[in-house]
Amino acid sequence: MTEDTLLQLMAEVEKEDPIDYADLPFDDRALRQLACRLIAERSEQMEASGMPMEALLATMWASTAKLVLENLVLNARLLTLQGMPEDAQALIDRIARQSRGGPDRES
């Protein structure tokens, strides 16, 4: 997986679910390129190691799950630090309902 391919794929994904950079003093394009470069390098290393495709996919899915968890935790921490722990719990509850196909699930 190349950095350019990842950038293109990420642009497609972000059309559906854009990232809110808020007022962070960073260049979102540069951050996106950095993330894609890191993943492309990791992909290249794993592919070069001769890892079977099934193991490679399992590793990528495990890494994705870790990133999703990290994102949930960071969002919950930010809401809690802003004095809104109930909003953090509501966020987690809403995501849990969506994952089960509950009424909040977007079509």
MMTF fields as JSON, N, C-alpha, C and O atoms, coordinates in Angstrom:
{
  "mmtfVersion": "1.0.0",
  "mmtfProducer": "UNKNOWN",
  "numBonds": 427,
  "numAtoms": 428,
  "numGroups": 107,
  "numChains": 1,
  "numModels": 1,
  "chainsPerModel": [1],
  "groupsPerChain": [107],
  "chainIdList": ["A"],
  "bondAtomList": [4, 2, 8, 6, 12, 10, 16, 14, 20, 18, 24, 22, 28, 26, 32, 30, 36, 34, 40, 38, 44, 42, 48, 46, 52, 50, 56, 54, 60, 58, 64, 62, 68, 66, 72, 70, 76, 74, 80, 78, 84, 82, 88, 86, 92, 90, 96, 94, 100, 98, 104, 102, 108, 106, 112, 110, 116, 114, 120, 118, 124, 122, 128, 126, 132, 130, 136, 134, 140, 138, 144, 142, 148, 146, 152, 150, 156, 154, 160, 158, 164, 162, 168, 166, 172, 170, 176, 174, 180, 178, 184, 182, 188, 186, 192, 190, 196, 194, 200, 198, 204, 202, 208, 206, 212, 210, 216, 214, 220, 218, 224, 222, 228, 226, 232, 230, 236, 234, 240, 238, 244, 242, 248, 246, 252, 250, 256, 254, 260, 258, 264, 262, 268, 266, 272, 270, 276, 274, 280, 278, 284, 282, 288, 286, 292, 290, 296, 294, 300, 298, 304, 302, 308, 306, 312, 310, 316, 314, 320, 318, 324, 322, 328, 326, 332, 330, 336, 334, 340, 338, 344, 342, 348, 346, 352, 350, 356, 354, 360, 358, 364, 362, 368, 366, 372, 370, 376, 374, 380, 378, 384, 382, 388, 386, 392, 390, 396, 394, 400, 398, 404, 402, 408, 406, 412, 410, 416, 414, 420, 418, 424, 422],
  "bondOrderList": [1, 1, 1, 1, 1, 1, 1, 1, 1, 1, 1, 1, 1, 1, 1, 1, 1, 1, 1, 1, 1, 1, 1, 1, 1, 1, 1, 1, 1, 1, 1, 1, 1, 1, 1, 1, 1, 1, 1, 1, 1, 1, 1, 1, 1, 1, 1, 1, 1, 1, 1, 1, 1, 1, 1, 1, 1, 1, 1, 1, 1, 1, 1, 1, 1, 1, 1, 1, 1, 1, 1, 1, 1, 1, 1, 1, 1, 1, 1, 1, 1, 1, 1, 1, 1, 1, 1, 1, 1, 1, 1, 1, 1, 1, 1, 1, 1, 1, 1, 1, 1, 1, 1, 1, 1, 1],
  "groupList": [{"groupName": "MET", "atomNameList": ["N", "CA", "C", "O"], "elementList": ["N", "C", "C", "O"], "formalChargeList": [0, 0, 0, 0], "bondAtomList": [1, 0, 2, 1, 3, 2], "bondOrderList": [1, 1, 2], "singleLetterCode": "M", "chemCompType": "L-PEPTIDE LINKING"}, {"groupName": "THR", "atomNameList": ["N", "CA", "C", "O"], "elementList": ["N", "C", "C", "O"], "formalChargeList": [0, 0, 0, 0], "bondAtomList": [1, 0, 2, 1, 3, 2], "bondOrderList": [1, 1, 2], "singleLetterCode": "T", "chemCompType": "L-PEPTIDE LINKING"}, {"groupName": "GLU", "atomNameList": ["N", "CA", "C", "O"], "elementList": ["N", "C", "C", "O"], "formalChargeList": [0, 0, 0, 0], "bondAtomList": [1, 0, 2, 1, 3, 2], "bondOrderList": [1, 1, 2], "singleLetterCode": "E", "chemCompType": "L-PEPTIDE LINKING"}, {"groupName": "ASP", "atomNameList": ["N", "CA", "C", "O"], "elementList": ["N", "C", "C", "O"], "formalChargeList": [0, 0, 0, 0], "bondAtomList": [1, 0, 2, 1, 3, 2], "bondOrderList": [1, 1, 2], "singleLetterCode": "D", "chemCompType": "L-PEPTIDE LINKING"}, {"groupName": "LEU", "atomNameList": ["N", "CA", "C", "O"], "elementList": ["N", "C", "C", "O"], "formalChargeList": [0, 0, 0, 0], "bondAtomList": [1, 0, 2, 1, 3, 2], "bondOrderList": [1, 1, 2], "singleLetterCode": "L", "chemCompType": "L-PEPTIDE LINKING"}, {"groupName": "GLN", "atomNameList": ["N", "CA", "C", "O"], "elementList": ["N", "C", "C", "O"], "formalChargeList": [0, 0, 0, 0], "bondAtomList": [1, 0, 2, 1, 3, 2], "bondOrderList": [1, 1, 2], "singleLetterCode": "Q", "chemCompType": "L-PEPTIDE LINKING"}, {"groupName": "ALA", "atomNameList": ["N", "CA", "C", "O"], "elementList": ["N", "C", "C", "O"], "formalChargeList": [0, 0, 0, 0], "bondAtomList": [1, 0, 2, 1, 3, 2], "bondOrderList": [1, 1, 2], "singleLetterCode": "A", "chemCompType": "L-PEPTIDE LINKING"}, {"groupName": "VAL", "atomNameList": ["N", "CA", "C", "O"], "elementList": ["N", "C", "C", "O"], "formalChargeList": [0, 0, 0, 0], "bondAtomList": [1, 0, 2, 1, 3, 2], "bondOrderList": [1, 1, 2], "singleLetterCode": "V", "chemCompType": "L-PEPTIDE LINKING"}, {"groupName": "LYS", "atomNameList": ["N", "CA", "C", "O"], "elementList": ["N", "C", "C", "O"], "formalChargeList": [0, 0, 0, 0], "bondAtomList": [1, 0, 2, 1, 3, 2], "bondOrderList": [1, 1, 2], "singleLetterCode": "K", "chemCompType": "L-PEPTIDE LINKING"}, {"groupName": "PRO", "atomNameList": ["N", "CA", "C", "O"], "elementList": ["N", "C", "C", "O"], "formalChargeList": [0, 0, 0, 0], "bondAtomList": [1, 0, 2, 1, 3, 2], "bondOrderList": [1, 1, 2], "singleLetterCode": "P", "chemCompType": "L-PEPTIDE LINKING"}, {"groupName": "ILE", "atomNameList": ["N", "CA", "C", "O"], "elementList": ["N", "C", "C", "O"], "formalChargeList": [0, 0, 0, 0], "bondAtomList": [1, 0, 2, 1, 3, 2], "bondOrderList": [1, 1, 2], "singleLetterCode": "I", "chemCompType": "L-PEPTIDE LINKING"}, {"groupName": "TYR", "atomNameList": ["N", "CA", "C", "O"], "elementList": ["N", "C", "C", "O"], "formalChargeList": [0, 0, 0, 0], "bondAtomList": [1, 0, 2, 1, 3, 2], "bondOrderList": [1, 1, 2], "singleLetterCode": "Y", "chemCompType": "L-PEPTIDE LINKING"}, {"groupName": "PHE", "atomNameList": ["N", "CA", "C", "O"], "elementList": ["N", "C", "C", "O"], "formalChargeList": [0, 0, 0, 0], "bondAtomList": [1, 0, 2, 1, 3, 2], "bondOrderList": [1, 1, 2], "singleLetterCode": "F", "chemCompType": "L-PEPTIDE LINKING"}, {"groupName": "ARG", "atomNameList": ["N", "CA", "C", "O"], "elementList": ["N", "C", "C", "O"], "formalChargeList": [0, 0, 0, 0], "bondAtomList": [1, 0, 2, 1, 3, 2], "bondOrderList": [1, 1, 2], "singleLetterCode": "R", "chemCompType": "L-PEPTIDE LINKING"}, {"groupName": "CYS", "atomNameList": ["N", "CA", "C", "O"], "elementList": ["N", "C", "C", "O"], "formalChargeList": [0, 0, 0, 0], "bondAtomList": [1, 0, 2, 1, 3, 2], "bondOrderList": [1, 1, 2], "singleLetterCode": "C", "chemCompType": "L-PEPTIDE LINKING"}, {"groupName": "SER", "atomNameList": ["N", "CA", "C", "O"], "elementList": ["N", "C", "C", "O"], "formalChargeList": [0, 0, 0, 0], "bondAtomList": [1, 0, 2, 1, 3, 2], "bondOrderList": [1, 1, 2], "singleLetterCode": "S", "chemCompType": "L-PEPTIDE LINKING"}, {"groupName": "GLY", "atomNameList": ["N", "CA", "C", "O"], "elementList": ["N", "C", "C", "O"], "formalChargeList": [0, 0, 0, 0], "bondAtomList": [1, 0, 2, 1, 3, 2], "bondOrderList": [1, 1, 2], "singleLetterCode": "G", "chemCompType": "PEPTIDE LINKING"}, {"groupName": "TRP", "atomNameList": ["N", "CA", "C", "O"], "elementList": ["N", "C", "C", "O"], "formalChargeList": [0, 0, 0, 0], "bondAtomList": [1, 0, 2, 1, 3, 2], "bondOrderList": [1, 1, 2], "singleLetterCode": "W", "chemCompType": "L-PEPTIDE LINKING"}, {"groupName": "ASN", "atomNameList": ["N", "CA", "C", "O"], "elementList": ["N", "C", "C", "O"], "formalChargeList": [0, 0, 0, 0], "bondAtomList": [1, 0, 2, 1, 3, 2], "bondOrderList": [1, 1, 2], "singleLetterCode": "N", "chemCompType": "L-PEPTIDE LINKING"}],
  "groupTypeList": [0, 1, 2, 3, 1, 4, 4, 5, 4, 0, 6, 2, 7, 2, 8, 2, 3, 9, 10, 3, 11, 6, 3, 4, 9, 12, 3, 3, 13, 6, 4, 13, 5, 4, 6, 14, 13, 4, 10, 6, 2, 13, 15, 2, 5, 0, 2, 6, 15, 16, 0, 9, 0, 2, 6, 4, 4, 6, 1, 0, 17, 6, 15, 1, 6, 8, 4, 7, 4, 2, 18, 4, 7, 4, 18, 6, 13, 4, 4, 1, 4, 5, 16, 0, 9, 2, 3, 6, 5, 6, 4, 10, 3, 13, 10, 6, 13, 5, 15, 13, 16, 16, 9, 3, 13, 2, 15],
  "groupIdList": [1, 2, 3, 4, 5, 6, 7, 8, 9, 10, 11, 12, 13, 14, 15, 16, 17, 18, 19, 20, 21, 22, 23, 24, 25, 26, 27, 28, 29, 30, 31, 32, 33, 34, 35, 36, 37, 38, 39, 40, 41, 42, 43, 44, 45, 46, 47, 48, 49, 50, 51, 52, 53, 54, 55, 56, 57, 58, 59, 60, 61, 62, 63, 64, 65, 66, 67, 68, 69, 70, 71, 72, 73, 74, 75, 76, 77, 78, 79, 80, 81, 82, 83, 84, 85, 86, 87, 88, 89, 90, 91, 92, 93, 94, 95, 96, 97, 98, 99, 100, 101, 102, 103, 104, 105, 106, 107],
  "secStructList": [7, 7, 2, 2, 2, 2, 2, 2, 2, 2, 2, 2, 2, 2, 2, 2, 1, 7, 7, 7, 7, 6, 6, 7, 1, 1, 7, 2, 2, 2, 2, 2, 2, 2, 2, 2, 2, 2, 2, 2, 2, 2, 2, 2, 2, 2, 2, 2, 6, 6, 7, 7, 2, 2, 2, 2, 2, 2, 2, 2, 2, 2, 2, 2, 2, 2, 2, 2, 2, 2, 2, 2, 2, 2, 2, 2, 2, 2, 2, 2, 2, 6, 6, 7, 2, 2, 2, 2, 2, 2, 2, 2, 2, 2, 2, 2, 2, 2, 2, 6, 6, 7, 6, 6, 7, 7, 7],
  "xCoordList": [0.863, 0.0, 0.905, 1.76, 0.709, 1.557, 0.93, -0.268, 1.761, 1.296, 0.241, -0.783, 0.503, -0.45, -1.796, -2.846, -1.765, -3.011, -3.785, -5.0, -3.067, -3.714, -4.323, -5.429, -3.609, -4.139, -5.437, -6.389, -5.467, -6.681, -7.829, -8.961, -7.524, -8.552, -9.066, -10.266, -8.15, -8.546, -9.449, -10.408, -9.156, -10.0, -11.415, -12.382, -11.545, -12.873, -13.597, -14.789, -12.886, -13.48, -13.902, -14.957, -13.079, -13.377, -14.567, -15.14, -14.945, -16.155, -17.365, -18.259, -17.393, -18.495, -18.364, -19.362, -17.124, -16.879, -15.671, -14.583, -15.849, -14.712, -14.156, -14.871, -12.884, -12.204, -12.328, -12.12, -12.667, -12.798, -11.47, -11.15, -10.716, -9.423, -9.582, -8.611, -10.796, -11.115, -10.128, -9.887, -9.575, -8.637, -7.2, -6.372, -6.918, -5.562, -4.579, -4.861, -3.427, -2.466, -1.576, -0.358, -2.205, -1.457, -2.052, -3.239, -1.219, -1.647, -2.288, -1.594, -3.611, -4.295, -3.787, -3.742, -3.409, -2.868, -1.555, -1.325, -0.695, 0.586, 0.372, 1.076, -0.593, -0.886, -1.411, -1.037, -2.271, -2.827, -1.694, -1.653, -0.777, 0.352, 1.246, 1.707, 1.489, 2.314, 1.673, 2.35, 0.379, -0.321, -0.232, 0.038, -0.455, -0.401, 1.008, 1.187, 2.006, 3.391, 3.726, 4.35, 3.311, 3.586, 2.932, 3.551, 1.685, 0.978, 1.581, 1.73, 1.926, 2.541, 3.874, 4.181, 4.66, 5.94, 5.713, 6.42, 4.725, 4.434, 3.947, 4.343, 3.099, 2.592, 3.739, 3.806, 4.634, 5.782, 6.651, 7.089, 6.903, 7.713, 7.049, 7.705, 5.747, 5.044, 4.989, 5.166, 4.747, 4.704, 6.081, 6.183, 7.142, 8.507, 8.931, 9.826, 8.304, 8.676, 8.195, 8.585, 7.342, 6.819, 5.643, 5.237, 5.104, 3.96, 2.809, 2.52, 2.149, 1.0, -0.093, -0.25, -0.837, -1.867, -2.864, -3.286, -3.241, -4.193, -3.632, -4.36, -2.356, -1.72, -1.576, -1.749, -1.257, -1.129, -2.47, -2.521, -3.545, -4.872, -5.267, -5.83, -4.976, -5.309, -4.559, -5.117, -3.311, -2.516, -3.088, -3.175, -3.476, -4.055, -5.391, -5.663, -6.233, -7.515, -7.302, -8.016, -6.323, -6.028, -5.538, -5.908, -4.717, -4.229, -5.381, -5.426, -6.302, -7.467, -8.331, -8.791, -8.552, -9.35, -8.695, -9.382, -7.369, -6.657, -6.833, -7.031, -6.763, -6.932, -8.349, -8.535, -9.342, -10.722, -10.887, -11.488, -10.347, -10.419, -9.708, -10.226, -8.527, -7.773, -8.553, -8.555, -9.217, -10.027, -11.195, -11.482, -11.87, -12.977, -12.502, -13.139, -11.382, -10.841, -10.464, -10.765, -9.804, -9.407, -10.623, -10.629, -11.653, -12.872, -13.542, -13.989, -13.616, -14.225, -13.414, -13.985, -12.097, -11.249, -11.447, -11.553, -11.499, -11.701, -13.036, -13.104, -14.089, -15.401, -15.395, -15.973, -14.745, -14.673, -13.873, -14.268, -12.74, -11.93, -12.667, -12.394, -13.598, -14.398, -15.592, -16.464, -15.619, -16.692, -17.986, -19.061, -17.883, -19.078, -18.975, -19.095, -18.753, -18.617, -19.879, -19.802, -21.04, -22.282, -22.329, -22.909, -21.723, -21.65, -20.705, -20.932, -19.64, -18.717, -19.445, -19.301, -20.215, -20.973, -22.022, -22.242, -22.665, -23.675, -23.036, -23.631, -21.831, -21.115, -20.864, -21.138, -20.348, -20.043, -21.324, -21.351, -22.386, -23.664, -24.209, -24.707, -24.112, -24.611, -23.829, -24.417, -22.524, -21.694, -22.011, -22.058, -22.226, -22.575, -23.905, -24.039, -24.883, -26.18, -26.031, -26.618, -25.243, -25.035, -24.38, -24.71, -23.454, -22.751, -23.672, -23.4, -24.74, -25.717, -26.877, -27.807, -26.828, -27.911, -29.108, -30.233, -28.866, -29.961, -30.538, -30.147, -31.475, -32.177, -31.292, -31.682, -30.122, -29.241, -28.383, -27.634, -28.483, -27.624, -27.963, -29.123, -26.905, -27.085, -27.167, -26.441, -28.045, -28.179, -27.42, -27.414],
  "yCoordList": [-1.176, 0.0, 1.234, 1.39, 2.092, 3.279, 4.455, 4.47, 5.419, 6.64, 7.356, 7.809, 7.451, 8.135, 7.417, 8.06, 6.099, 5.326, 5.554, 5.754, 5.521, 5.766, 7.162, 7.338, 8.15, 9.515, 9.591, 10.253, 8.915, 8.91, 8.207, 8.693, 7.069, 6.325, 7.121, 7.139, 7.779, 8.582, 9.734, 10.059, 10.348, 11.439, 10.939, 11.643, 9.735, 9.156, 8.886, 9.167, 8.35, 8.054, 9.341, 9.394, 10.37, 11.633, 12.37, 13.249, 12.024, 12.629, 12.246, 13.064, 11.006, 10.493, 10.897, 11.149, 10.957, 11.187, 12.112, 11.645, 13.421, 14.346, 14.475, 14.326, 14.75, 14.956, 16.419, 17.304, 16.672, 18.037, 18.45, 18.032, 19.257, 19.72, 20.915, 21.365, 21.422, 22.561, 23.689, 24.056, 24.22, 25.335, 24.906, 25.714, 23.635, 23.165, 23.865, 24.051, 24.251, 25.011, 24.119, 24.294, 23.159, 22.238, 22.237, 22.499, 21.943, 21.821, 20.446, 19.43, 20.402, 19.114, 18.275, 17.048, 18.91, 18.17, 17.488, 16.334, 18.204, 17.637, 16.493, 15.485, 16.653, 15.579, 14.342, 13.217, 14.554, 13.446, 12.717, 11.486, 13.47, 12.855, 12.075, 10.983, 12.628, 11.944, 10.614, 9.588, 10.632, 9.406, 8.364, 7.192, 8.784, 7.854, 7.322, 6.15, 8.172, 7.734, 6.67, 5.659, 6.894, 5.923, 4.572, 3.523, 4.605, 3.367, 2.679, 1.458, 3.451, 2.871, 2.207, 1.131, 2.84, 2.252, 0.955, -0.03, 0.96, -0.25, -1.363, -2.518, -1.021, -2.003, -2.603, -3.817, -1.751, -2.21, -3.167, -4.197, -2.834, -3.69, -5.05, -6.09, -5.024, -6.281, -7.141, -8.357, -6.53, -7.282, -7.867, -9.003, -7.086, -7.543, -8.676, -9.453, -8.774, -9.814, -11.198, -12.212, -11.222, -12.501, -12.988, -14.146, -12.098, -12.445, -12.894, -12.238, -14.001, -14.429, -13.358, -12.619, -13.281, -12.257, -12.289, -11.235, -13.464, -13.566, -12.911, -12.214, -13.128, -12.523, -11.012, -10.241, -10.599, -9.174, -8.474, -7.426, -9.05, -8.453, -8.444, -7.463, -9.526, -9.579, -8.491, -7.865, -8.265, -7.218, -5.836, -4.988, -5.613, -4.319, -4.094, -2.989, -5.141, -4.99, -4.737, -3.936, -5.415, -5.186, -3.752, -3.104, -3.263, -1.883, -0.892, 0.129, -1.192, -0.33, -0.304, 0.758, -1.47, -1.541, -0.722, -0.031, -0.797, -0.021, 1.474, 2.237, 1.899, 3.314, 3.799, 4.918, 2.966, 3.332, 3.49, 4.457, 2.532, 2.627, 3.877, 4.587, 4.143, 5.33, 6.603, 7.535, 6.646, 7.799, 7.973, 9.089, 6.875, 6.941, 7.467, 8.331, 6.936, 7.356, 8.833, 9.564, 9.277, 10.689, 11.612, 12.648, 11.239, 12.046, 12.077, 13.133, 10.936, 10.883, 11.708, 12.4, 11.636, 12.422, 13.913, 14.678, 14.328, 15.753, 16.243, 17.304, 15.474, 15.87, 15.917, 16.823, 14.946, 14.917, 16.105, 16.732, 16.422, 17.565, 18.89, 19.863, 18.92, 20.121, 20.175, 21.034, 19.236, 19.233, 18.615, 18.904, 17.763, 17.146, 15.621, 15.009, 14.998, 13.534, 12.827, 11.735, 13.446, 12.825, 12.815, 11.904, 13.817, 13.832, 12.735, 12.137, 12.482, 11.408, 10.065, 9.245, 9.85, 8.601, 8.514, 7.442, 9.624, 9.647, 9.317, 8.607, 9.828, 9.536, 8.035, 7.432, 7.448, 6.016, 5.196, 4.218, 5.598, 4.888, 4.971, 3.983, 6.149, 6.334, 5.47, 4.835, 5.442, 4.627, 3.146, 2.387, 2.741, 1.343, 0.979, -0.101, 1.874, 1.618, 1.536, 0.668, 2.445, 2.45, 1.15, 0.627, 0.63, -0.588, -1.804, -2.809, -1.719, -2.816, -2.594, -3.399, -1.515, -1.241, -0.617, -0.745, 0.075, 0.73, 1.93, 2.218, 2.636, 3.75, 4.917, 5.699, 5.067, 6.176, 5.853, 6.707, 4.647, 4.237, 5.058, 5.181, 5.624, 6.447, 5.533, 4.543, 5.855, 5.034, 5.643, 5.094],
  "zCoordList": [0.0, 0.0, 0.0, 0.873, -0.974, -1.076, -0.328, -0.046, -0.021, 0.648, -0.21, 0.302, -1.51, -2.398, -2.451, -2.432, -2.516, -2.523, -1.233, -1.249, -0.115, 1.178, 1.24, 1.752, 0.722, 0.71, -0.087, 0.325, -1.22, -2.042, -1.318, -1.308, -0.719, 0.013, 1.206, 1.481, 1.911, 3.069, 2.642, 3.342, 1.512, 1.014, 0.762, 1.055, 0.222, -0.012, 1.306, 1.433, 2.27, 3.582, 4.283, 4.914, 4.171, 4.844, 4.24, 4.884, 3.01, 2.442, 3.281, 3.498, 3.75, 4.562, 6.029, 6.704, 6.516, 7.934, 8.106, 8.444, 7.877, 7.953, 9.374, 10.366, 9.428, 10.71, 11.09, 10.26, 12.339, 12.845, 13.48, 14.593, 12.779, 13.282, 14.219, 14.827, 14.333, 15.201, 14.92, 13.77, 15.977, 15.819, 16.106, 16.527, 15.876, 16.13, 15.199, 14.015, 15.736, 14.934, 14.062, 14.015, 13.374, 12.53, 11.13, 10.939, 10.181, 8.789, 8.62, 8.673, 8.415, 8.33, 7.162, 7.26, 6.069, 4.928, 5.304, 4.941, 6.033, 6.454, 7.454, 7.407, 8.35, 9.304, 8.583, 8.914, 7.609, 6.826, 6.094, 6.086, 5.481, 4.774, 5.732, 5.403, 6.907, 7.897, 8.299, 8.351, 8.579, 8.969, 7.856, 8.12, 6.629, 5.498, 5.283, 4.953, 5.466, 5.318, 6.359, 6.037, 7.608, 8.67, 8.378, 8.562, 7.925, 7.625, 6.399, 6.387, 5.373, 4.175, 4.519, 4.007, 5.379, 5.784, 6.557, 6.346, 7.451, 8.233, 7.308, 7.462, 6.362, 5.409, 4.605, 4.415, 4.139, 3.358, 4.174, 3.66, 5.436, 6.298, 6.52, 6.464, 6.77, 7.03, 5.769, 5.843, 4.625, 3.373, 3.051, 2.587, 3.299, 3.018, 3.955, 3.619, 5.111, 6.072, 5.639, 6.217, 4.614, 4.162, 4.989, 4.892, 5.799, 6.631, 5.734, 4.734, 6.074, 5.274, 5.266, 6.238, 4.181, 4.025, 5.18, 5.655, 5.633, 6.745, 8.011, 8.719, 8.298, 9.471, 9.284, 10.228, 8.051, 7.762, 7.997, 8.64, 7.48, 7.674, 9.145, 9.63, 9.857, 11.286, 12.047, 12.949, 11.692, 12.346, 12.046, 12.934, 10.793, 10.428, 11.134, 11.602, 11.217, 11.909, 13.392, 13.995, 13.987, 15.41, 15.617, 16.596, 14.707, 14.798, 14.64, 15.327, 13.743, 13.54, 14.794, 15.212, 15.393, 16.626, 17.734, 18.486, 17.837, 18.855, 18.605, 19.551, 17.351, 17.033, 17.329, 17.806, 17.05, 17.359, 18.867, 19.335, 19.624, 21.082, 21.584, 22.445, 21.049, 21.455, 21.156, 21.959, 20.0, 19.634, 20.597, 21.029, 20.937, 21.902, 23.254, 23.856, 23.716, 25.007, 24.987, 25.931, 23.912, 23.828, 23.806, 24.47, 23.044, 23.019, 24.382, 24.831, 25.04, 26.373, 27.375, 28.217, 27.285, 28.198, 27.978, 28.936, 26.705, 26.414, 26.969, 27.589, 26.747, 27.267, 28.789, 29.388, 29.41, 30.874, 31.397, 32.38, 30.742, 31.153, 30.969, 31.672, 30.024, 29.803, 30.747, 30.618, 31.704, 32.689, 32.191, 32.717, 31.175, 30.607, 30.589, 29.527, 31.754, 31.76, 31.274, 30.711, 31.489, 31.016, 29.487, 28.897, 28.838, 27.382, 26.88, 25.827, 27.653, 27.294, 27.337, 26.43, 28.378, 28.486, 27.387, 26.822, 27.081, 26.017, 24.665, 23.854, 24.424, 23.182, 23.061, 22.023, 24.118, 24.098, 23.939, 23.192, 24.644, 24.521, 23.096, 22.559, 22.49, 21.124, 20.147, 19.272, 20.287, 19.396, 19.59, 18.622, 20.826, 21.095, 20.437, 19.862, 20.521, 19.876, 18.365, 17.719, 17.807, 16.354, 15.897, 14.832, 16.698, 16.302, 16.339, 15.682, 17.09, 17.168, 16.211, 16.165, 15.451, 14.509, 15.169, 14.686, 16.297, 17.034, 16.296, 15.165, 16.944, 16.302, 15.902, 15.034, 16.496, 16.139, 14.928, 14.453, 14.432, 13.313, 12.082, 11.69, 11.475, 10.283, 9.073, 8.993, 8.131, 6.921, 5.783, 4.681]
}
